[in-house]
Amino acid sequence: MKDVTVDEWKSLIAEDNNAVILDVRTLEEVEEGKLEGAKHIDIYMGQGFIDEVKKLDVSKNYYVYCRSGGRSVQACTLMEQLGIETTYNMLGGYTEWDATH
């Protein structure tokens, strides 16, 4: 897992043809707004989250965010334990993204 700022995130995704954006917030949080094209898997689903992560393509690069950056760290760690090698955690999460847009 690599922690990246919002600006670094934007630069990396712009040049990454293998990128998948993953939103790990709750459905209620997602309904308030999300990043365009983001796939949603709520980390609070517990085993359900793990089951969904196991379905992901391990060859992709995953850009993970939550509300403020805490849950996305947990998600990246779990994803790496499940065989996904490349994960990026957005520092500050959606709150920081929203503040800069």
N, CA, C and O atoms as a GROMACS GRO file, in nm:
protein
  404
    1MET      N    1   0.084  -0.118   0.000
    1MET     CA    2   0.000   0.000   0.000
    1MET      C    3   0.088   0.124   0.000
    1MET      O    4   0.188   0.133   0.070
    2LYS      N    5   0.046   0.218  -0.081
    2LYS     CA    6   0.115   0.346  -0.083
    2LYS      C    7   0.014   0.455  -0.049
    2LYS      O    8  -0.092   0.463  -0.111
    3ASP      N    9   0.047   0.538   0.049
    3ASP     CA   10  -0.037   0.652   0.082
    3ASP      C   11  -0.007   0.764  -0.017
    3ASP      O   12   0.108   0.799  -0.040
    4VAL      N   13  -0.113   0.821  -0.074
    4VAL     CA   14  -0.095   0.930  -0.170
    4VAL      C   15  -0.190   1.045  -0.138
    4VAL      O   16  -0.301   1.024  -0.088
    5THR      N   17  -0.145   1.166  -0.168
    5THR     CA   18  -0.230   1.283  -0.150
    5THR      C   19  -0.334   1.286  -0.262
    5THR      O   20  -0.324   1.210  -0.359
    6VAL      N   21  -0.431   1.373  -0.250
    6VAL     CA   22  -0.532   1.388  -0.355
    6VAL      C   23  -0.466   1.426  -0.487
    6VAL      O   24  -0.502   1.372  -0.592
    7ASP      N   25  -0.370   1.517  -0.484
    7ASP     CA   26  -0.302   1.558  -0.608
    7ASP      C   27  -0.222   1.444  -0.669
    7ASP      O   28  -0.223   1.426  -0.791
    8GLU      N   29  -0.152   1.367  -0.585
    8GLU     CA   30  -0.078   1.251  -0.635
    8GLU      C   31  -0.175   1.149  -0.696
    8GLU      O   32  -0.148   1.091  -0.802
    9TRP      N   33  -0.286   1.127  -0.628
    9TRP     CA   34  -0.390   1.034  -0.674
    9TRP      C   35  -0.434   1.070  -0.815
    9TRP      O   36  -0.439   0.985  -0.904
   10LYS      N   37  -0.468   1.199  -0.835
   10LYS     CA   38  -0.515   1.246  -0.966
   10LYS      C   39  -0.410   1.220  -1.073
   10LYS      O   40  -0.443   1.173  -1.182
   11SER      N   41  -0.286   1.251  -1.044
   11SER     CA   42  -0.177   1.231  -1.141
   11SER      C   43  -0.159   1.084  -1.174
   11SER      O   44  -0.146   1.047  -1.290
   12LEU      N   45  -0.157   1.000  -1.071
   12LEU     CA   46  -0.138   0.856  -1.092
   12LEU      C   47  -0.251   0.796  -1.176
   12LEU      O   48  -0.224   0.722  -1.270
   13ILE      N   49  -0.375   0.828  -1.142
   13ILE     CA   50  -0.489   0.771  -1.214
   13ILE      C   51  -0.491   0.817  -1.360
   13ILE      O   52  -0.525   0.740  -1.450
   14ALA      N   53  -0.454   0.942  -1.382
   14ALA     CA   54  -0.454   0.996  -1.518
   14ALA      C   55  -0.362   0.918  -1.611
   14ALA      O   56  -0.385   0.912  -1.731
   15GLU      N   57  -0.258   0.858  -1.554
   15GLU     CA   58  -0.159   0.787  -1.635
   15GLU      C   59  -0.170   0.635  -1.622
   15GLU      O   60  -0.090   0.563  -1.683
   16ASP      N   61  -0.265   0.585  -1.545
   16ASP     CA   62  -0.274   0.441  -1.516
   16ASP      C   63  -0.390   0.378  -1.592
   16ASP      O   64  -0.507   0.397  -1.556
   17ASN      N   65  -0.359   0.304  -1.697
   17ASN     CA   66  -0.462   0.236  -1.776
   17ASN      C   67  -0.514   0.111  -1.707
   17ASN      O   68  -0.605   0.045  -1.757
   18ASN      N   69  -0.456   0.078  -1.593
   18ASN     CA   70  -0.491  -0.043  -1.520
   18ASN      C   71  -0.557  -0.010  -1.386
   18ASN      O   72  -0.562  -0.093  -1.295
   19ALA      N   73  -0.608   0.113  -1.374
   19ALA     CA   74  -0.660   0.163  -1.246
   19ALA      C   75  -0.805   0.124  -1.222
   19ALA      O   76  -0.887   0.124  -1.314
   20VAL      N   77  -0.835   0.091  -1.095
   20VAL     CA   78  -0.972   0.070  -1.049
   20VAL      C   79  -0.987   0.154  -0.923
   20VAL      O   80  -0.909   0.141  -0.829
   21ILE      N   81  -1.089   0.241  -0.921
   21ILE     CA   82  -1.118   0.323  -0.803
   21ILE      C   83  -1.216   0.246  -0.716
   21ILE      O   84  -1.321   0.201  -0.763
   22LEU      N   85  -1.182   0.232  -0.589
   22LEU     CA   86  -1.265   0.155  -0.496
   22LEU      C   87  -1.306   0.241  -0.377
   22LEU      O   88  -1.222   0.293  -0.303
   23ASP      N   89  -1.436   0.254  -0.359
   23ASP     CA   90  -1.496   0.330  -0.249
   23ASP      C   91  -1.538   0.230  -0.142
   23ASP      O   92  -1.622   0.144  -0.169
   24VAL      N   93  -1.481   0.239  -0.022
   24VAL     CA   94  -1.512   0.142   0.084
   24VAL      C   95  -1.602   0.199   0.194
   24VAL      O   96  -1.611   0.143   0.303
   25ARG      N   97  -1.669   0.310   0.164
   25ARG     CA   98  -1.759   0.373   0.261
   25ARG      C   99  -1.894   0.301   0.265
   25ARG      O  100  -1.919   0.209   0.188
   26THR      N  101  -1.980   0.345   0.357
   26THR     CA  102  -2.115   0.290   0.367
   26THR      C  103  -2.200   0.341   0.252
   26THR      O  104  -2.167   0.441   0.188
   27LEU      N  105  -2.310   0.273   0.225
   27LEU     CA  106  -2.401   0.314   0.119
   27LEU      C  107  -2.454   0.455   0.145
   27LEU      O  108  -2.468   0.535   0.052
   28GLU      N  109  -2.483   0.486   0.270
   28GLU     CA  110  -2.532   0.620   0.306
   28GLU      C  111  -2.430   0.727   0.269
   28GLU      O  112  -2.466   0.833   0.219
   29GLU      N  113  -2.303   0.699   0.293
   29GLU     CA  114  -2.198   0.795   0.259
   29GLU      C  115  -2.185   0.810   0.107
   29GLU      O  116  -2.169   0.921   0.057
   30VAL      N  117  -2.194   0.699   0.036
   30VAL     CA  118  -2.183   0.701  -0.109
   30VAL      C  119  -2.297   0.782  -0.170
   30VAL      O  120  -2.277   0.853  -0.269
   31GLU      N  121  -2.416   0.772  -0.113
   31GLU     CA  122  -2.532   0.845  -0.164
   31GLU      C  123  -2.513   0.996  -0.154
   31GLU      O  124  -2.580   1.072  -0.225
   32GLU      N  125  -2.422   1.041  -0.068
   32GLU     CA  126  -2.394   1.183  -0.054
   32GLU      C  127  -2.296   1.232  -0.160
   32GLU      O  128  -2.274   1.352  -0.174
   33GLY      N  129  -2.237   1.140  -0.235
   33GLY     CA  130  -2.143   1.174  -0.340
   33GLY      C  131  -2.029   1.076  -0.345
   33GLY      O  132  -1.987   1.022  -0.242
   34LYS      N  133  -1.978   1.051  -0.467
   34LYS     CA  134  -1.864   0.961  -0.482
   34LYS      C  135  -1.782   1.003  -0.602
   34LYS      O  136  -1.825   1.087  -0.682
   35LEU      N  137  -1.665   0.944  -0.616
   35LEU     CA  138  -1.580   0.973  -0.730
   35LEU      C  139  -1.636   0.902  -0.853
   35LEU      O  140  -1.684   0.789  -0.845
   36GLU      N  141  -1.628   0.969  -0.965
   36GLU     CA  142  -1.680   0.915  -1.090
   36GLU      C  143  -1.614   0.781  -1.123
   36GLU      O  144  -1.491   0.768  -1.119
   37GLY      N  145  -1.696   0.682  -1.156
   37GLY     CA  146  -1.645   0.552  -1.196
   37GLY      C  147  -1.603   0.461  -1.083
   37GLY      O  148  -1.551   0.352  -1.108
   38ALA      N  149  -1.623   0.503  -0.959
   38ALA     CA  150  -1.578   0.423  -0.844
   38ALA      C  151  -1.666   0.300  -0.825
   38ALA      O  152  -1.788   0.306  -0.838
   39LYS      N  153  -1.602   0.189  -0.793
   39LYS     CA  154  -1.670   0.066  -0.754
   39LYS      C  155  -1.690   0.073  -0.603
   39LYS      O  156  -1.600   0.113  -0.530
   40HIS      N  157  -1.808   0.035  -0.556
   40HIS     CA  158  -1.838   0.045  -0.413
   40HIS      C  159  -1.840  -0.092  -0.348
   40HIS      O  160  -1.915  -0.180  -0.390
   41ILE      N  161  -1.758  -0.110  -0.245
   41ILE     CA  162  -1.763  -0.228  -0.158
   41ILE      C  163  -1.746  -0.178  -0.015
   41ILE      O  164  -1.638  -0.134   0.023
   42ASP      N  165  -1.852  -0.185   0.063
   42ASP     CA  166  -1.852  -0.135   0.200
   42ASP      C  167  -1.765  -0.224   0.290
   42ASP      O  168  -1.792  -0.342   0.306
   43ILE      N  169  -1.660  -0.166   0.348
   43ILE     CA  170  -1.570  -0.243   0.434
   43ILE      C  171  -1.642  -0.294   0.559
   43ILE      O  172  -1.600  -0.393   0.618
   44TYR      N  173  -1.750  -0.228   0.599
   44TYR     CA  174  -1.823  -0.272   0.717
   44TYR      C  175  -1.905  -0.398   0.692
   44TYR      O  176  -1.969  -0.449   0.784
   45MET      N  177  -1.905  -0.452   0.569
   45MET     CA  178  -1.977  -0.576   0.540
   45MET      C  179  -1.904  -0.697   0.597
   45MET      O  180  -1.956  -0.809   0.592
   46GLY      N  181  -1.783  -0.677   0.651
   46GLY     CA  182  -1.709  -0.787   0.713
   46GLY      C  183  -1.673  -0.895   0.612
   46GLY      O  184  -1.599  -0.869   0.517
   47GLN      N  185  -1.725  -1.016   0.634
   47GLN     CA  186  -1.696  -1.127   0.543
   47GLN      C  187  -1.744  -1.096   0.402
   47GLN      O  188  -1.682  -1.139   0.305
   48GLY      N  189  -1.852  -1.022   0.390
   48GLY     CA  190  -1.903  -0.982   0.259
   48GLY      C  191  -1.801  -0.898   0.183
   48GLY      O  192  -1.787  -0.911   0.061
   49PHE      N  193  -1.729  -0.812   0.254
   49PHE     CA  194  -1.623  -0.732   0.192
   49PHE      C  195  -1.514  -0.825   0.140
   49PHE      O  196  -1.469  -0.810   0.026
   50ILE      N  197  -1.472  -0.919   0.222
   50ILE     CA  198  -1.367  -1.014   0.183
   50ILE      C  199  -1.412  -1.094   0.061
   50ILE      O  200  -1.334  -1.113  -0.032
   51ASP      N  201  -1.536  -1.140   0.062
   51ASP     CA  202  -1.588  -1.217  -0.052
   51ASP      C  203  -1.585  -1.135  -0.180
   51ASP      O  204  -1.549  -1.187  -0.286
   52GLU      N  205  -1.622  -1.007  -0.171
   52GLU     CA  206  -1.621  -0.921  -0.290
   52GLU      C  207  -1.479  -0.893  -0.337
   52GLU      O  208  -1.453  -0.891  -0.458
   53VAL      N  209  -1.387  -0.872  -0.244
   53VAL     CA  210  -1.247  -0.846  -0.281
   53VAL      C  211  -1.189  -0.968  -0.352
   53VAL      O  212  -1.109  -0.954  -0.445
   54LYS      N  213  -1.227  -1.087  -0.310
   54LYS     CA  214  -1.177  -1.209  -0.373
   54LYS      C  215  -1.220  -1.220  -0.519
   54LYS      O  216  -1.158  -1.294  -0.596
   55LYS      N  217  -1.325  -1.148  -0.557
   55LYS     CA  218  -1.373  -1.148  -0.696
   55LYS      C  219  -1.297  -1.048  -0.783
   55LYS      O  220  -1.310  -1.051  -0.906
   56LEU      N  221  -1.220  -0.961  -0.722
   56LEU     CA  222  -1.150  -0.856  -0.797
   56LEU      C  223  -1.031  -0.914  -0.876
   56LEU      O  224  -0.974  -1.016  -0.838
   57ASP      N  225  -0.997  -0.848  -0.984
   57ASP     CA  226  -0.885  -0.886  -1.069
   57ASP      C  227  -0.755  -0.843  -1.000
   57ASP      O  228  -0.729  -0.724  -0.985
   58VAL      N  229  -0.674  -0.940  -0.959
   58VAL     CA  230  -0.551  -0.909  -0.884
   58VAL      C  231  -0.446  -0.839  -0.970
   58VAL      O  232  -0.349  -0.785  -0.917
   59SER      N  233  -0.464  -0.838  -1.102
   59SER     CA  234  -0.366  -0.772  -1.188
   59SER      C  235  -0.388  -0.622  -1.200
   59SER      O  236  -0.306  -0.551  -1.258
   60LYS      N  237  -0.498  -0.573  -1.145
   60LYS     CA  238  -0.531  -0.429  -1.152
   60LYS      C  239  -0.463  -0.352  -1.039
   60LYS      O  240  -0.417  -0.410  -0.940
   61ASN      N  241  -0.459  -0.220  -1.055
   61ASN     CA  242  -0.407  -0.128  -0.953
   61ASN      C  243  -0.529  -0.064  -0.887
   61ASN      O  244  -0.611  -0.002  -0.955
   62TYR      N  245  -0.540  -0.078  -0.755
   62TYR     CA  246  -0.659  -0.031  -0.684
   62TYR      C  247  -0.630   0.098  -0.607
   62TYR      O  248  -0.538   0.106  -0.526
   63TYR      N  249  -0.713   0.198  -0.636
   63TYR     CA  250  -0.706   0.329  -0.571
   63TYR      C  251  -0.824   0.333  -0.475
   63TYR      O  252  -0.940   0.343  -0.517
   64VAL      N  253  -0.794   0.326  -0.345
   64VAL     CA  254  -0.896   0.304  -0.243
   64VAL      C  255  -0.917   0.430  -0.159
   64VAL      O  256  -0.822   0.496  -0.118
   65TYR      N  257  -1.045   0.461  -0.135
   65TYR     CA  258  -1.075   0.575  -0.048
   65TYR      C  259  -1.196   0.547   0.038
   65TYR      O  260  -1.280   0.463   0.007
   66CYS      N  261  -1.203   0.621   0.150
   66CYS     CA  262  -1.319   0.620   0.239
   66CYS      C  263  -1.352   0.765   0.271
   66CYS      O  264  -1.327   0.853   0.189
   67ARG      N  265  -1.407   0.792   0.386
   67ARG     CA  266  -1.442   0.930   0.420
   67ARG      C  267  -1.320   1.013   0.455
   67ARG      O  268  -1.303   1.124   0.404
   68SER      N  269  -1.232   0.959   0.542
   68SER     CA  270  -1.119   1.040   0.588
   68SER      C  271  -0.984   0.970   0.578
   68SER      O  272  -0.882   1.030   0.612
   69GLY      N  273  -0.980   0.845   0.532
   69GLY     CA  274  -0.853   0.777   0.512
   69GLY      C  275  -0.824   0.662   0.607
   69GLY      O  276  -0.725   0.591   0.588
   70GLY      N  277  -0.906   0.640   0.708
   70GLY     CA  278  -0.882   0.532   0.805
   70GLY      C  279  -0.926   0.396   0.756
   70GLY      O  280  -0.847   0.300   0.758
   71ARG      N  281  -1.051   0.386   0.712
   71ARG     CA  282  -1.102   0.257   0.664
   71ARG      C  283  -1.030   0.212   0.538
   71ARG      O  284  -1.013   0.092   0.515
   72SER      N  285  -0.988   0.308   0.456
   72SER     CA  286  -0.919   0.270   0.332
   72SER      C  287  -0.784   0.206   0.361
   72SER      O  288  -0.739   0.120   0.286
   73VAL      N  289  -0.719   0.246   0.469
   73VAL     CA  290  -0.594   0.180   0.510
   73VAL      C  291  -0.623   0.034   0.544
   73VAL      O  292  -0.550  -0.056   0.502
   74GLN      N  293  -0.729   0.011   0.621
   74GLN     CA  294  -0.769  -0.126   0.656
   74GLN      C  295  -0.802  -0.205   0.532
   74GLN      O  296  -0.764  -0.322   0.520
   75ALA      N  297  -0.874  -0.143   0.439
   75ALA     CA  298  -0.913  -0.211   0.315
   75ALA      C  299  -0.790  -0.250   0.234
   75ALA      O  300  -0.782  -0.363   0.186
   76CYS      N  301  -0.695  -0.159   0.219
   76CYS     CA  302  -0.573  -0.188   0.144
   76CYS      C  303  -0.497  -0.304   0.208
   76CYS      O  304  -0.447  -0.392   0.138
   77THR      N  305  -0.488  -0.304   0.340
   77THR     CA  306  -0.418  -0.411   0.410
   77THR      C  307  -0.486  -0.546   0.385
   77THR      O  308  -0.419  -0.644   0.355
   78LEU      N  309  -0.618  -0.549   0.398
   78LEU     CA  310  -0.692  -0.673   0.370
   78LEU      C  311  -0.675  -0.717   0.226
   78LEU      O  312  -0.654  -0.835   0.198
   79MET      N  313  -0.682  -0.623   0.134
   79MET     CA  314  -0.669  -0.655  -0.007
   79MET      C  315  -0.532  -0.716  -0.036
   79MET      O  316  -0.522  -0.812  -0.113
   80GLU      N  317  -0.429  -0.661   0.024
   80GLU     CA  318  -0.294  -0.715   0.004
   80GLU      C  319  -0.284  -0.856   0.062
   80GLU      O  320  -0.219  -0.943   0.002
   81GLN      N  321  -0.348  -0.880   0.176
   81GLN     CA  322  -0.348  -1.015   0.235
   81GLN      C  323  -0.421  -1.115   0.146
   81GLN      O  324  -0.395  -1.235   0.152
   82LEU      N  325  -0.513  -1.063   0.062
   82LEU     CA  326  -0.590  -1.150  -0.028
   82LEU      C  327  -0.528  -1.157  -0.167
   82LEU      O  328  -0.591  -1.209  -0.260
   83GLY      N  329  -0.405  -1.106  -0.182
   83GLY     CA  330  -0.333  -1.126  -0.307
   83GLY      C  331  -0.329  -1.010  -0.404
   83GLY      O  332  -0.275  -1.023  -0.513
   84ILE      N  333  -0.386  -0.895  -0.367
   84ILE     CA  334  -0.381  -0.778  -0.454
   84ILE      C  335  -0.254  -0.700  -0.420
   84ILE      O  336  -0.239  -0.650  -0.309
   85GLU      N  337  -0.165  -0.690  -0.517
   85GLU     CA  338  -0.032  -0.635  -0.490
   85GLU      C  339  -0.025  -0.483  -0.491
   85GLU      O  340   0.054  -0.425  -0.416
   86THR      N  341  -0.106  -0.418  -0.574
   86THR     CA  342  -0.091  -0.273  -0.590
   86THR      C  343  -0.215  -0.200  -0.540
   86THR      O  344  -0.321  -0.204  -0.602
   87THR      N  345  -0.199  -0.132  -0.425
   87THR     CA  346  -0.308  -0.052  -0.369
   87THR      C  347  -0.255   0.086  -0.330
   87THR      O  348  -0.142   0.102  -0.283
   88TYR      N  349  -0.340   0.185  -0.353
   88TYR     CA  350  -0.309   0.323  -0.316
   88TYR      C  351  -0.418   0.372  -0.223
   88TYR      O  352  -0.536   0.357  -0.252
   89ASN      N  353  -0.379   0.431  -0.112
   89ASN     CA  354  -0.471   0.486  -0.014
   89ASN      C  355  -0.474   0.638  -0.028
   89ASN      O  356  -0.370   0.703  -0.022
   90MET      N  357  -0.595   0.694  -0.046
   90MET     CA  358  -0.607   0.839  -0.057
   90MET      C  359  -0.604   0.901   0.083
   90MET      O  360  -0.695   0.881   0.163
   91LEU      N  361  -0.498   0.977   0.111
   91LEU     CA  362  -0.487   1.047   0.239
   91LEU      C  363  -0.597   1.151   0.250
   91LEU      O  364  -0.617   1.232   0.159
   92GLY      N  365  -0.669   1.148   0.362
   92GLY     CA  366  -0.777   1.244   0.383
   92GLY      C  367  -0.910   1.201   0.324
   92GLY      O  368  -1.013   1.259   0.357
   93GLY      N  369  -0.908   1.101   0.238
   93GLY     CA  370  -1.030   1.044   0.183
   93GLY      C  371  -1.119   1.141   0.107
   93GLY      O  372  -1.074   1.244   0.058
   94TYR      N  373  -1.246   1.104   0.099
   94TYR     CA  374  -1.343   1.184   0.023
   94TYR      C  375  -1.358   1.325   0.080
   94TYR      O  376  -1.384   1.420   0.007
   95THR      N  377  -1.341   1.336   0.210
   95THR     CA  378  -1.350   1.469   0.273
   95THR      C  379  -1.244   1.562   0.213
   95THR      O  380  -1.274   1.677   0.181
   96GLU      N  381  -1.122   1.514   0.199
   96GLU     CA  382  -1.015   1.594   0.141
   96GLU      C  383  -1.040   1.619  -0.008
   96GLU      O  384  -1.017   1.730  -0.056
   97TRP      N  385  -1.086   1.518  -0.079
   97TRP     CA  386  -1.117   1.532  -0.222
   97TRP      C  387  -1.223   1.641  -0.241
   97TRP      O  388  -1.208   1.730  -0.324
   98ASP      N  389  -1.329   1.632  -0.161
   98ASP     CA  390  -1.440   1.725  -0.172
   98ASP      C  391  -1.395   1.868  -0.142
   98ASP      O  392  -1.444   1.962  -0.203
   99ALA      N  393  -1.304   1.882  -0.049
   99ALA     CA  394  -1.254   2.015  -0.010
   99ALA      C  395  -1.169   2.079  -0.119
   99ALA      O  396  -1.156   2.202  -0.125
  100THR      N  397  -1.110   1.997  -0.206
  100THR     CA  398  -1.021   2.050  -0.310
  100THR      C  399  -1.091   2.060  -0.446
  100THR      O  400  -1.028   2.095  -0.546
  101HIS      N  401  -1.221   2.028  -0.450
  101HIS     CA  402  -1.294   2.035  -0.577
  101HIS      C  403  -1.413   2.127  -0.568
  101HIS      O  404  -1.485   2.144  -0.667
   0.00000   0.00000   0.00000
